[in-house]
Amino acid sequence: MTIGAVAVGVEHLEPTLGHLAAVDALERALRGGPDVEGCPARASGPVPAGELLLMPAAAGGSPG
């Protein structure tokens, strides 16, 4: 099973929300974003080719 990232562009949003509503929704999401103080701490560890950086995140009970 392969899971990949989904790109969502203007061609997907405008038919659903309209341009101004999409901009407003994005602005609200960014301004009221996740509580960074409540996110798991970042960590790092050595690997043969350098350093592995772990940057976990969670918002609204969902990992991300």
Secondary structure, DSSP 8 states (H G I E B T S, - for coil): ---------HHHHHHHH-HHHHHHHHHHHHHT---GGGS---EEEEETTEEEEE---EETTEE-
